[in-house]
């Protein structure tokens, strides 16, 4: 019985996928990433993920 994937390969692939998910691909970082034709969804921008200002509450 042969082993198709060894543990080092699987761990490296997981790390690479996590890095791409966090930092984005080369195309996404360049700002030239275009959605597929006919896509009518919402493009997420930096303004969408900016932290919201704190609400003023009652003083304790």
Backbone as JSON, one array per atom type, in Angstrom:
{
  "sequence": "XXXXXXXXXXXXXXXXXXXXXXXXXXXXXXXXXXXXXXXXXXXXXXXXXXXXXXXXXXXX",
  "N": [[0.85, -1.17, 0.0], [0.65, 2.17, -0.9], [1.47, 5.47, 0.21], [-0.22, 8.34, -0.58], [-0.18, 11.09, 0.12], [2.15, 12.61, 2.2], [2.75, 13.6, 5.63], [4.17, 16.02, 5.84], [3.71, 17.29, 3.39], [0.95, 17.74, 3.46], [0.73, 19.42, 5.69], [2.24, 21.64, 4.82], [0.69, 22.44, 2.61], [-1.65, 23.21, 3.94], [-0.68, 25.38, 5.44], [0.07, 27.12, 3.38], [-2.44, 27.6, 2.19], [-3.73, 28.9, 4.3], [-2.17, 31.22, 4.5], [-2.68, 32.44, 2.02], [-5.43, 32.86, 2.3], [-5.43, 34.76, 4.33], [-3.75, 36.89, 3.41], [-4.25, 37.22, 0.69], [-4.26, 36.71, -2.92], [-1.83, 37.31, -5.54], [-3.12, 38.68, -7.61], [-5.38, 39.7, -6.29], [-4.17, 41.43, -4.43], [-3.11, 43.34, -6.09], [-5.2, 44.92, -6.83], [-6.5, 44.69, -9.16], [-8.29, 42.72, -9.45], [-11.06, 41.25, -10.86], [-14.55, 40.59, -10.74], [-16.32, 37.61, -11.86], [-17.95, 37.56, -15.12], [-21.28, 38.79, -15.2], [-21.71, 38.64, -12.49], [-23.44, 39.76, -9.67], [-23.05, 40.36, -7.06], [-21.81, 41.73, -3.92], [-18.93, 43.66, -3.73], [-16.31, 43.38, -1.48], [-14.73, 45.84, 0.31], [-12.03, 47.77, 1.78], [-13.28, 49.66, 3.38], [-15.56, 48.35, 4.19], [-14.74, 46.55, 6.11], [-13.66, 48.06, 8.09], [-13.13, 49.06, 11.48], [-15.93, 49.79, 13.52], [-17.01, 52.9, 14.98], [-16.86, 53.4, 18.56], [-19.73, 53.12, 20.62], [-21.37, 55.64, 22.5], [-21.97, 55.26, 25.82], [-23.79, 54.99, 28.95], [-22.27, 56.48, 31.79], [-20.56, 54.61, 34.2]],
  "CA": [[0.0, 0.0, 0.0], [1.45, 3.39, -0.97], [0.87, 6.66, 0.81], [-0.26, 9.38, -1.6], [0.24, 12.35, 0.73], [2.81, 12.47, 3.49], [2.28, 14.63, 6.56], [4.81, 17.31, 5.56], [3.03, 17.89, 2.25], [-0.37, 18.19, 3.91], [0.93, 20.57, 6.59], [2.67, 22.77, 4.0], [-0.47, 22.89, 1.84], [-2.53, 23.92, 4.86], [-0.08, 26.68, 5.76], [-0.03, 27.96, 2.19], [-3.83, 28.01, 2.04], [-4.04, 29.88, 5.35], [-1.5, 32.47, 4.16], [-3.42, 33.04, 0.91], [-6.71, 33.33, 2.82], [-5.21, 35.96, 5.14], [-3.09, 37.96, 2.69], [-4.76, 37.35, -0.67], [-3.41, 36.3, -4.02], [-1.14, 38.4, -6.22], [-4.11, 39.46, -8.35], [-6.22, 40.43, -5.34], [-3.38, 42.49, -3.82], [-2.83, 44.38, -7.08], [-6.38, 45.75, -7.0], [-7.04, 44.49, -10.51], [-9.14, 41.53, -9.43], [-12.39, 41.54, -11.36], [-15.46, 39.47, -10.53], [-16.69, 36.96, -13.11], [-19.02, 38.24, -15.85], [-22.64, 38.52, -14.74], [-21.79, 38.58, -11.04], [-24.13, 40.94, -9.16], [-22.86, 40.4, -5.61], [-21.21, 42.91, -3.31], [-17.48, 43.61, -3.59], [-15.88, 43.77, -0.15], [-13.63, 46.79, 0.27], [-11.45, 48.06, 3.09], [-14.25, 50.43, 4.15], [-16.54, 47.43, 4.74], [-14.19, 45.83, 7.25], [-13.09, 49.02, 9.04], [-13.81, 48.99, 12.78], [-16.98, 50.79, 13.75], [-16.71, 53.73, 16.15], [-17.46, 52.95, 19.81], [-20.97, 53.81, 20.99], [-21.31, 56.32, 23.79], [-22.92, 54.67, 26.77], [-23.91, 55.67, 30.24], [-21.1, 56.39, 32.67], [-20.84, 53.68, 35.3]],
  "C": [[0.9, 1.24, 0.0], [0.69, 4.56, -0.32], [0.94, 7.78, -0.23], [0.27, 10.69, -1.05], [0.97, 12.05, 2.04], [2.44, 13.67, 4.36], [2.9, 15.99, 6.28], [4.1, 18.04, 4.41], [1.68, 18.46, 2.66], [-0.25, 19.42, 4.8], [1.33, 21.8, 5.79], [1.51, 23.31, 3.17], [-1.45, 23.66, 2.71], [-1.99, 25.29, 5.23], [-0.17, 27.63, 4.58], [-1.46, 28.47, 2.0], [-4.22, 29.05, 3.08], [-3.4, 31.23, 5.03], [-2.25, 33.18, 3.03], [-4.76, 33.58, 1.39], [-6.54, 34.63, 3.61], [-4.71, 37.13, 4.31], [-3.6, 38.19, 1.27], [-3.76, 36.9, -1.72], [-2.75, 37.52, -4.64], [-2.13, 39.29, -6.96], [-4.99, 40.28, -7.41], [-5.46, 41.6, -4.72], [-3.12, 43.64, -4.8], [-4.01, 45.33, -7.26], [-7.02, 45.59, -8.37], [-7.93, 43.25, -10.59], [-10.55, 41.92, -9.86], [-13.3, 40.34, -11.11], [-15.81, 38.83, -11.87], [-17.84, 37.69, -13.8], [-20.4, 37.83, -15.34], [-22.79, 38.47, -13.23], [-22.41, 39.86, -10.51], [-24.0, 41.05, -7.64], [-22.19, 41.69, -5.16], [-19.71, 42.72, -3.23], [-17.11, 44.13, -2.21], [-14.66, 44.67, -0.28], [-13.11, 47.02, 1.67], [-12.43, 48.83, 3.97], [-15.29, 49.51, 4.8], [-16.03, 46.74, 6.01], [-13.53, 46.75, 8.28], [-13.84, 48.91, 10.37], [-14.81, 50.13, 12.94], [-16.63, 51.62, 14.98], [-17.46, 53.23, 17.39], [-18.71, 53.79, 20.1], [-20.78, 54.46, 22.36], [-22.39, 55.74, 24.69], [-23.0, 55.48, 28.05], [-22.64, 55.48, 31.04], [-21.45, 55.5, 33.85], [-20.44, 54.25, 36.62]]
}
